[in-house]
Amino acid sequence: MNKRRELVNTLRNMGYIKTDKVKKAMLNVPREEFMTPETRDLAYLDRPIPLKHGQTISAPHMVAMICEQLSLKPGMNVLEIGTGFGYNAAVVAEILGPEGHVYTIERIESLKERAEKNLIKTGFTNVAVIHGDGTAGYPEKAPYDRIYATASAPKIPDPLVDQLKVGGRLLAPIGEDPNYQELICILRGGKTEYQTFNLGGVVFVPMIGEHGWPEE
């Protein structure tokens, strides 16, 4: 817990954590429980952690930044694209509270199964992990107050925009360079009314799927 608190304080001092709700969530969620045994000791370093199949667990500063930019509120209905081992979804679920719901889509079945175990072990019963193509979203539980992706696409997948609630917010890394993307935020003001903001450069693994990158 001391290492966790030290990391959270550092992220607060650096400006990645801006609100008490994000600070509290990152203090409450044990990142080490979302690691492999080999990487458990790296849980509180501010760096991405490699997983199998070329995937990563996002660095803590990026998790904080996403949570702040999403402007999450208790009770929201949220869609995540790219579960990994489930840590980001857990932090979001902690902010949403027991009345909120996170639906997270993972295309790699072994990661989906591992994430489910991690979330059950840490008590996050308000997160549902779905095996499937994240670029198609999850229309069964749409519309969503917030949608965010932890993988990059050449453009924002149309199904994700379609599943965003009026008044909702979508966050995704977008770009055709595998080594550089821009974090794009879309605010949906009406049925056909959108505002788009560029939040700066990032690097994420590719979002594979029908409306993203083709599988190699």
Backbone as CSV, one residue per row, in Angstrom:
resi,resn,N_x,N_y,N_z,CA_x,CA_y,CA_z,C_x,C_y,C_z
1,MET,0.833,-1.217,0.000,0.000,0.000,0.000,0.862,1.260,0.000
2,ASN,2.038,1.190,0.656,2.917,2.356,0.678,3.385,2.728,-0.725
3,LYS,3.739,1.704,-1.536,4.169,1.963,-2.915,3.022,2.522,-3.742
4,ARG,1.824,2.000,-3.506,0.650,2.488,-4.229,0.393,3.954,-3.891
5,ARG,0.441,4.266,-2.607,0.201,5.646,-2.175,1.275,6.583,-2.732
6,GLU,2.508,6.113,-2.740,3.613,6.924,-3.264,3.400,7.227,-4.750
7,LEU,2.998,6.205,-5.521,2.745,6.404,-6.947,1.589,7.378,-7.160
8,VAL,0.502,7.190,-6.434,-0.669,8.062,-6.588,-0.314,9.503,-6.238
9,ASN,0.451,9.701,-5.195,0.870,11.057,-4.823,1.737,11.684,-5.914
10,THR,2.610,10.875,-6.513,3.451,11.360,-7.612,2.597,11.786,-8.800
11,LEU,1.610,10.957,-9.146,0.733,11.286,-10.276,-0.099,12.530,-9.983
12,ARG,-0.464,12.718,-8.728,-1.207,13.930,-8.333,-0.297,15.150,-8.480
13,ASN,0.925,15.030,-8.009,1.863,16.151,-8.077,2.229,16.509,-9.515
14,MET,2.239,15.497,-10.397,2.574,15.721,-11.808,1.377,16.226,-12.610
15,GLY,0.197,16.230,-11.999,-0.981,16.771,-12.667,-1.808,15.770,-13.442
16,TYR,-1.418,14.492,-13.423,-2.223,13.476,-14.112,-3.509,13.193,-13.336
17,ILE,-3.389,13.120,-12.023,-4.572,12.995,-11.170,-4.975,14.394,-10.726
18,LYS,-6.208,14.778,-11.059,-6.677,16.130,-10.759,-7.798,16.151,-9.717
19,THR,-8.536,15.042,-9.609,-9.721,15.027,-8.744,-9.572,13.988,-7.639
20,ASP,-10.275,14.225,-6.554,-10.217,13.288,-5.430,-10.802,11.927,-5.790
21,LYS,-11.823,11.904,-6.678,-12.445,10.614,-7.011,-11.476,9.694,-7.748
22,VAL,-10.650,10.251,-8.629,-9.657,9.427,-9.334,-8.543,9.021,-8.372
23,LYS,-8.125,9.940,-7.518,-7.111,9.608,-6.521,-7.584,8.474,-5.617
24,LYS,-8.803,8.581,-5.127,-9.345,7.558,-4.228,-9.450,6.207,-4.924
25,ALA,-9.912,6.216,-6.182,-10.056,4.957,-6.918,-8.708,4.279,-7.124
26,MET,-7.693,5.050,-7.480,-6.379,4.455,-7.725,-5.708,4.010,-6.430
27,LEU,-6.094,4.621,-5.317,-5.616,4.140,-4.016,-6.319,2.847,-3.607
28,ASN,-7.572,2.709,-4.001,-8.365,1.558,-3.558,-8.156,0.302,-4.398
29,VAL,-7.763,0.460,-5.661,-7.627,-0.707,-6.549,-6.194,-1.231,-6.495
30,PRO,-6.005,-2.484,-6.088,-4.654,-3.056,-5.966,-4.105,-3.491,-7.329
31,ARG,-3.268,-2.661,-7.934,-2.769,-2.961,-9.289,-2.009,-4.283,-9.341
32,GLU,-1.377,-4.653,-8.232,-0.600,-5.899,-8.222,-1.465,-7.127,-8.468
33,GLU,-2.760,-7.025,-8.159,-3.663,-8.161,-8.374,-4.042,-8.333,-9.845
34,PHE,-3.608,-7.403,-10.680,-3.889,-7.480,-12.114,-2.611,-7.749,-12.908
35,MET,-1.614,-8.284,-12.233,-0.325,-8.604,-12.843,-0.129,-10.111,-12.927
36,THR,0.836,-10.516,-13.746,1.295,-11.904,-13.701,2.237,-12.040,-12.509
37,PRO,2.500,-13.256,-12.047,3.467,-13.422,-10.954,4.827,-12.808,-11.284
38,GLU,5.204,-12.861,-12.566,6.515,-12.347,-12.977,6.581,-10.818,-12.941
39,THR,5.448,-10.158,-13.102,5.456,-8.691,-13.164,4.856,-8.034,-11.926
40,ARG,4.483,-8.829,-10.951,3.824,-8.288,-9.758,4.658,-7.203,-9.078
41,ASP,5.970,-7.382,-9.026,6.836,-6.403,-8.362,6.928,-5.081,-9.129
42,LEU,6.438,-5.064,-10.372,6.502,-3.846,-11.189,5.213,-3.030,-11.112
43,ALA,4.273,-3.475,-10.290,2.920,-2.899,-10.293,2.903,-1.395,-10.065
44,TYR,3.818,-0.876,-9.259,3.742,0.537,-8.903,4.861,1.366,-9.520
45,LEU,5.393,0.861,-10.641,6.229,1.690,-11.497,5.314,2.339,-12.530
46,ASP,5.581,3.586,-12.859,4.729,4.276,-13.828,5.194,3.954,-15.246
47,ARG,4.852,2.740,-15.669,5.240,2.285,-17.004,4.248,1.226,-17.468
48,PRO,4.083,1.077,-18.791,3.228,-0.013,-19.271,3.880,-1.355,-19.000
49,ILE,3.065,-2.374,-18.776,3.554,-3.720,-18.487,3.148,-4.643,-19.636
50,PRO,4.121,-5.340,-20.250,3.771,-6.223,-21.366,2.981,-7.445,-20.914
51,LEU,1.997,-7.814,-21.732,1.243,-9.047,-21.555,1.569,-9.973,-22.723
52,LYS,0.934,-11.110,-22.769,1.095,-11.993,-23.923,0.341,-11.417,-25.121
53,HIS,0.606,-11.976,-26.293,-0.086,-11.621,-27.543,0.166,-10.171,-27.957
54,GLY,1.306,-9.602,-27.538,1.652,-8.248,-27.944,0.839,-7.151,-27.286
55,GLN,0.125,-7.477,-26.219,-0.706,-6.495,-25.513,0.046,-5.925,-24.312
56,THR,-0.483,-4.857,-23.734,0.132,-4.247,-22.551,-0.940,-3.817,-21.554
57,ILE,-0.509,-3.678,-20.299,-1.299,-2.969,-19.290,-0.829,-1.519,-19.324
58,SER,-1.747,-0.588,-19.500,-1.370,0.822,-19.622,-0.636,1.316,-18.381
59,ALA,0.265,2.269,-18.591,0.965,2.898,-17.474,-0.046,3.612,-16.576
60,PRO,0.203,3.651,-15.265,-0.736,4.305,-14.344,-1.072,5.748,-14.707
61,HIS,-0.089,6.507,-15.225,-0.407,7.902,-15.568,-1.434,7.970,-16.698
62,MET,-1.408,6.977,-17.610,-2.383,6.970,-18.700,-3.768,6.572,-18.193
63,VAL,-3.815,5.639,-17.247,-5.094,5.262,-16.627,-5.710,6.485,-15.939
64,ALA,-4.879,7.215,-15.202,-5.363,8.421,-14.513,-5.867,9.455,-15.507
65,MET,-5.102,9.664,-16.571,-5.470,10.657,-17.581,-6.798,10.299,-18.250
66,ILE,-6.975,9.020,-18.595,-8.227,8.578,-19.221,-9.405,8.802,-18.273
67,CYS,-9.228,8.413,-17.019,-10.319,8.571,-16.045,-10.687,10.034,-15.842
68,GLU,-9.691,10.900,-15.805,-9.977,12.330,-15.640,-10.689,12.892,-16.867
69,GLN,-10.216,12.535,-18.052,-10.816,13.075,-19.272,-12.232,12.555,-19.502
70,LEU,-12.535,11.364,-19.001,-13.882,10.816,-19.154,-14.902,11.534,-18.279
71,SER,-14.432,12.205,-17.228,-15.342,12.902,-16.300,-16.453,11.964,-15.825
72,LEU,-16.033,10.887,-15.191,-16.950,9.824,-14.761,-17.792,10.255,-13.566
73,LYS,-19.023,9.741,-13.532,-19.920,10.014,-12.407,-20.547,8.706,-11.931
74,PRO,-20.867,8.610,-10.641,-21.492,7.388,-10.119,-22.748,7.010,-10.897
75,GLY,-22.907,5.705,-11.122,-24.104,5.196,-11.774,-24.068,5.174,-13.286
76,MET,-22.982,5.631,-13.890,-22.911,5.671,-15.353,-22.821,4.274,-15.968
77,ASN,-23.169,4.212,-17.252,-23.058,3.013,-18.079,-21.884,3.229,-19.029
78,VAL,-20.820,2.416,-18.897,-19.553,2.681,-19.589,-19.121,1.467,-20.404
79,LEU,-18.590,1.737,-21.601,-18.036,0.692,-22.461,-16.538,0.896,-22.609
80,GLU,-15.777,-0.166,-22.368,-14.326,-0.158,-22.558,-13.970,-1.102,-23.701
81,ILE,-13.074,-0.663,-24.574,-12.572,-1.504,-25.656,-11.132,-1.877,-25.330
82,GLY,-10.881,-3.162,-25.080,-9.538,-3.629,-24.740,-9.384,-3.811,-23.243
83,THR,-9.688,-5.014,-22.763,-9.715,-5.280,-21.320,-8.335,-5.483,-20.736
84,GLY,-7.442,-6.147,-21.499,-6.171,-6.554,-20.918,-6.408,-7.474,-19.741
85,PHE,-5.801,-7.170,-18.602,-5.993,-7.954,-17.378,-7.049,-7.346,-16.460
86,GLY,-7.703,-6.252,-16.895,-8.853,-5.731,-16.160,-8.601,-4.554,-15.236
87,TYR,-7.349,-4.066,-15.149,-7.054,-3.012,-14.174,-7.782,-1.709,-14.484
88,ASN,-7.706,-1.264,-15.742,-8.352,0.005,-16.089,-9.850,-0.046,-15.816
89,ALA,-10.479,-1.167,-16.184,-11.918,-1.325,-15.935,-12.227,-1.276,-14.447
90,ALA,-11.335,-1.833,-13.633,-11.539,-1.832,-12.184,-11.498,-0.415,-11.619
91,VAL,-10.564,0.397,-12.093,-10.475,1.783,-11.616,-11.730,2.561,-12.013
92,VAL,-12.172,2.369,-13.252,-13.403,3.031,-13.701,-14.595,2.574,-12.857
93,ALA,-14.700,1.266,-12.641,-15.813,0.720,-11.848,-15.800,1.247,-10.421
94,GLU,-14.623,1.441,-9.863,-14.508,1.984,-8.507,-15.091,3.395,-8.449
95,ILE,-14.856,4.179,-9.495,-15.401,5.540,-9.537,-16.921,5.515,-9.728
96,LEU,-17.407,4.597,-10.556,-18.840,4.533,-10.856,-19.664,4.074,-9.666
97,GLY,-19.060,3.255,-8.802,-19.781,2.740,-7.647,-20.702,1.588,-8.011
98,PRO,-21.401,1.033,-7.026,-22.196,-0.184,-7.237,-23.370,-0.008,-8.193
99,GLU,-23.830,1.221,-8.392,-24.954,1.452,-9.317,-24.494,1.601,-10.763
100,GLY,-23.188,1.754,-10.971,-22.660,1.893,-12.328,-22.330,0.551,-12.947
101,HIS,-22.115,0.559,-14.256,-21.786,-0.671,-14.971,-20.667,-0.410,-15.971
102,VAL,-19.713,-1.336,-16.019,-18.672,-1.314,-17.041,-18.812,-2.580,-17.877
103,TYR,-18.905,-2.395,-19.187,-18.867,-3.515,-20.131,-17.564,-3.381,-20.896
104,THR,-16.716,-4.397,-20.799,-15.400,-4.316,-21.410,-15.202,-5.473,-22.375
105,ILE,-14.719,-5.162,-23.574,-14.600,-6.152,-24.641,-13.135,-6.474,-24.891
106,GLU,-12.832,-7.772,-24.906,-11.474,-8.257,-25.158,-11.520,-9.312,-26.271
107,ARG,-10.718,-9.116,-27.317,-10.768,-10.036,-28.455,-9.956,-11.307,-28.227
108,ILE,-9.008,-11.272,-27.268,-8.157,-12.442,-27.001,-8.755,-13.205,-25.825
109,GLU,-9.194,-14.423,-26.078,-9.990,-15.147,-25.085,-9.219,-15.420,-23.799
110,SER,-7.922,-15.738,-23.903,-7.152,-16.033,-22.688,-7.027,-14.796,-21.798
111,LEU,-6.924,-13.610,-22.396,-6.889,-12.375,-21.605,-8.250,-12.102,-20.974
112,LYS,-9.308,-12.361,-21.731,-10.663,-12.186,-21.210,-10.874,-13.039,-19.969
113,GLU,-10.430,-14.303,-20.035,-10.608,-15.216,-18.900,-9.788,-14.769,-17.701
114,ARG,-8.564,-14.305,-17.955,-7.705,-13.835,-16.864,-8.287,-12.580,-16.213
115,ALA,-8.789,-11.669,-17.043,-9.383,-10.442,-16.510,-10.592,-10.751,-15.637
116,GLU,-11.430,-11.672,-16.075,-12.603,-12.059,-15.278,-12.182,-12.562,-13.905
117,LYS,-11.154,-13.413,-13.876,-10.668,-13.945,-12.598,-10.144,-12.820,-11.709
118,ASN,-9.382,-11.898,-12.299,-8.835,-10.782,-11.524,-9.940,-9.904,-10.939
119,LEU,-10.958,-9.635,-11.735,-12.052,-8.766,-11.289,-12.902,-9.433,-10.217
120,ILE,-13.131,-10.731,-10.360,-13.875,-11.467,-9.332,-13.087,-11.490,-8.026
121,LYS,-11.789,-11.756,-8.149,-10.911,-11.841,-6.975,-10.878,-10.529,-6.195
122,THR,-10.961,-9.420,-6.919,-10.884,-8.107,-6.267,-12.264,-7.510,-5.980
123,GLY,-13.330,-8.268,-6.255,-14.670,-7.873,-5.826,-15.428,-6.948,-6.753
124,PHE,-15.008,-6.849,-8.010,-15.692,-5.936,-8.934,-16.808,-6.665,-9.671
125,THR,-17.961,-6.710,-9.036,-19.113,-7.416,-9.601,-19.883,-6.562,-10.609
126,ASN,-19.529,-5.294,-10.736,-20.220,-4.414,-11.686,-19.460,-4.271,-13.007
127,VAL,-18.544,-5.207,-13.277,-17.816,-5.237,-14.549,-18.136,-6.542,-15.268
128,ALA,-18.581,-6.440,-16.515,-18.831,-7.620,-17.349,-17.793,-7.657,-18.460
129,VAL,-17.094,-8.782,-18.586,-16.061,-8.938,-19.613,-16.634,-9.763,-20.762
130,ILE,-16.549,-9.221,-21.968,-17.120,-9.873,-23.144,-16.007,-10.222,-24.118
131,HIS,-16.018,-11.450,-24.631,-15.061,-11.844,-25.668,-15.651,-11.480,-27.024
132,GLY,-14.957,-10.624,-27.786,-15.494,-10.235,-29.080,-14.674,-9.151,-29.748
133,ASP,-15.213,-8.614,-30.825,-14.582,-7.558,-31.613,-14.964,-6.208,-31.018
134,GLY,-14.017,-5.587,-30.345,-14.300,-4.319,-29.686,-14.640,-3.196,-30.645
135,THR,-14.168,-3.279,-31.886,-14.456,-2.200,-32.839,-15.938,-2.144,-33.202
136,ALA,-16.665,-3.220,-32.920,-18.114,-3.252,-33.172,-18.911,-2.778,-31.966
137,GLY,-18.215,-2.490,-30.862,-18.901,-2.078,-29.649,-19.682,-3.228,-29.031
138,TYR,-20.682,-2.872,-28.248,-21.536,-3.867,-27.582,-22.957,-3.318,-27.561
139,PRO,-23.667,-3.445,-28.690,-24.989,-2.812,-28.805,-26.017,-3.329,-27.809
140,GLU,-25.778,-4.520,-27.264,-26.748,-5.109,-26.322,-27.007,-4.220,-25.112
141,LYS,-26.015,-3.443,-24.694,-26.169,-2.604,-23.495,-26.077,-1.108,-23.811
142,ALA,-26.103,-0.764,-25.086,-26.062,0.645,-25.498,-27.422,1.309,-25.224
143,PRO,-27.458,2.650,-25.133,-26.345,3.567,-25.322,-25.518,3.736,-24.047
144,TYR,-24.303,4.256,-24.237,-23.356,4.411,-23.138,-23.123,5.889,-22.820
145,ASP,-22.975,6.166,-21.529,-22.609,7.517,-21.100,-21.174,7.845,-21.493
146,ARG,-20.321,6.842,-21.415,-18.912,7.010,-21.741,-18.421,5.759,-22.477
147,ILE,-17.566,5.988,-23.477,-16.892,4.901,-24.192,-15.421,5.273,-24.280
148,TYR,-14.542,4.323,-24.011,-13.113,4.594,-24.183,-12.402,3.349,-24.678
149,ALA,-11.316,3.584,-25.413,-10.532,2.490,-25.983,-9.116,2.530,-25.435
150,THR,-8.571,1.347,-25.154,-7.184,1.230,-24.697,-6.317,0.639,-25.802
151,ALA,-6.762,0.803,-27.045,-6.002,0.402,-28.228,-6.321,1.410,-29.325
152,SER,-5.416,1.535,-30.306,-5.542,2.599,-31.300,-6.114,2.090,-32.616
153,ALA,-6.863,2.960,-33.279,-7.450,2.653,-34.581,-7.083,3.757,-35.569
154,PRO,-7.111,3.453,-36.879,-6.810,4.498,-37.864,-7.852,5.613,-37.872
155,LYS,-9.100,5.270,-37.500,-10.148,6.275,-37.307,-11.106,5.737,-36.246
156,ILE,-11.924,6.606,-35.698,-12.856,6.151,-34.662,-13.901,5.237,-35.290
157,PRO,-14.033,4.009,-34.804,-15.016,3.084,-35.371,-16.440,3.640,-35.287
158,ASP,-17.141,3.622,-36.415,-18.505,4.165,-36.463,-19.451,3.535,-35.435
159,PRO,-19.377,2.201,-35.207,-20.301,1.620,-34.225,-20.150,2.205,-32.824
160,LEU,-18.935,2.619,-32.465,-18.734,3.204,-31.138,-19.439,4.554,-31.041
161,VAL,-19.317,5.351,-32.086,-19.997,6.651,-32.102,-21.512,6.451,-32.039
162,ASP,-22.005,5.473,-32.794,-23.449,5.204,-32.824,-23.989,4.783,-31.455
163,GLN,-23.135,4.124,-30.652,-23.576,3.604,-29.355,-23.386,4.599,-28.212
164,LEU,-22.907,5.794,-28.534,-22.695,6.834,-27.525,-23.995,7.601,-27.287
165,LYS,-24.343,7.755,-26.039,-25.560,8.479,-25.647,-25.419,9.971,-25.979
166,VAL,-26.518,10.618,-26.308,-26.501,12.076,-26.450,-26.082,12.672,-25.105
167,GLY,-25.095,13.558,-25.136,-24.507,14.077,-23.907,-23.319,13.259,-23.444
168,GLY,-23.018,12.183,-24.177,-21.933,11.281,-23.798,-20.576,11.713,-24.323
169,ARG,-19.570,10.968,-23.899,-18.176,11.294,-24.218,-17.438,10.030,-24.625
170,LEU,-16.675,10.125,-25.716,-15.896,8.995,-26.228,-14.431,9.392,-26.288
171,LEU,-13.553,8.480,-25.873,-12.115,8.742,-25.829,-11.397,7.590,-26.513
172,ALA,-10.548,7.901,-27.511,-9.835,6.830,-28.214,-8.549,7.357,-28.831
173,PRO,-7.468,6.542,-28.803,-6.239,6.907,-29.507,-6.389,6.611,-30.999
174,ILE,-6.139,7.619,-31.833,-6.396,7.511,-33.265,-5.148,7.919,-34.054
175,GLY,-4.819,7.130,-35.083,-3.696,7.459,-35.952,-3.219,6.254,-36.732
176,GLU,-2.564,6.511,-37.852,-2.108,5.433,-38.722,-0.665,5.030,-38.458
177,ASP,0.033,5.751,-37.601,1.415,5.419,-37.234,1.391,4.523,-36.000
178,PRO,1.974,3.301,-36.072,1.957,2.417,-34.899,2.754,2.955,-33.716
179,ASN,3.614,3.950,-33.967,4.448,4.502,-32.902,3.978,5.869,-32.395
180,TYR,2.858,6.343,-32.933,2.351,7.642,-32.475,0.886,7.774,-32.863
181,GLN,0.053,8.109,-31.877,-1.347,8.423,-32.145,-1.729,9.678,-31.360
182,GLU,-2.931,10.150,-31.601,-3.455,11.287,-30.853,-4.689,10.846,-30.085
183,LEU,-4.769,11.242,-28.831,-5.919,10.885,-28.006,-7.063,11.839,-28.351
184,ILE,-8.104,11.281,-28.961,-9.227,12.076,-29.450,-10.421,11.918,-28.518
185,CYS,-11.045,13.034,-28.196,-12.255,13.043,-27.373,-13.419,13.569,-28.211
186,ILE,-14.506,12.814,-28.228,-15.724,13.235,-28.918,-16.825,13.467,-27.889
187,LEU,-17.463,14.621,-27.967,-18.639,14.923,-27.149,-19.859,14.909,-28.065
188,ARG,-20.856,14.120,-27.710,-22.062,14.035,-28.540,-23.127,14.986,-28.004
189,GLY,-23.380,16.061,-28.759,-24.333,17.063,-28.305,-25.755,16.816,-28.757
190,GLY,-25.924,16.018,-29.813,-27.247,15.709,-30.351,-27.141,14.499,-31.246
191,LYS,-28.233,14.161,-31.904,-28.241,12.951,-32.731,-27.159,13.001,-33.801
192,THR,-26.954,14.162,-34.406,-25.922,14.315,-35.440,-24.947,15.438,-35.102
193,GLU,-24.896,15.823,-33.843,-24.051,16.953,-33.426,-22.912,16.448,-32.539
194,TYR,-21.660,16.718,-32.975,-20.492,16.240,-32.245,-19.447,17.347,-32.149
195,GLN,-18.711,17.338,-31.057,-17.514,18.169,-30.917,-16.324,17.239,-30.740
196,THR,-15.224,17.574,-31.393,-14.031,16.728,-31.336,-12.859,17.535,-30.796
197,PHE,-12.106,16.926,-29.862,-10.946,17.571,-29.255,-9.736,16.649,-29.354
198,ASN,-8.580,17.234,-29.621,-7.322,16.490,-29.644,-6.608,16.731,-28.313
199,LEU,-6.392,15.649,-27.556,-5.801,15.778,-26.220,-4.303,15.512,-26.197
200,GLY,-3.698,15.295,-27.392,-2.250,15.153,-27.442,-1.780,13.767,-27.837
201,GLY,-0.465,13.646,-27.983,0.144,12.426,-28.490,0.223,11.304,-27.465
202,VAL,-0.018,10.075,-27.942,0.046,8.870,-27.113,0.555,7.714,-27.979
203,VAL,0.855,6.593,-27.327,1.227,5.373,-28.052,0.471,4.202,-27.439
204,PHE,-0.362,3.547,-28.245,-1.128,2.380,-27.803,-0.961,1.246,-28.806
205,VAL,-1.221,0.026,-28.352,-1.222,-1.126,-29.255,-2.405,-0.991,-30.217
206,PRO,-2.361,-1.661,-31.382,-3.438,-1.513,-32.366,-4.746,-2.172,-31.946
207,MET,-5.854,-1.547,-32.341,-7.190,-2.087,-32.129,-7.546,-2.948,-33.350
208,ILE,-7.543,-4.255,-33.156,-7.788,-5.186,-34.253,-9.285,-5.463,-34.363
209,GLY,-9.809,-5.422,-35.584,-11.224,-5.751,-35.751,-11.779,-5.229,-37.057
210,GLU,-13.031,-5.497,-37.285,-13.686,-5.133,-38.549,-13.614,-3.643,-38.824
211,HIS,-13.709,-2.814,-37.780,-13.719,-1.363,-37.947,-12.417,-0.729,-37.446
212,GLY,-11.374,-1.545,-37.290,-10.072,-1.057,-36.861,-8.994,-1.567,-37.795
213,TRP,-7.905,-2.074,-37.221,-6.819,-2.646,-38.018,-7.111,-4.104,-38.352
214,PRO,-6.697,-4.552,-39.548,-6.854,-5.978,-39.877,-5.871,-6.821,-39.083
215,GLU,-6.249,-8.055,-38.810,-5.344,-8.961,-38.105,-4.254,-9.412,-39.059
216,GLU,-3.001,-9.339,-38.606,-1.881,-9.711,-39.490,-1.779,-11.224,-39.614
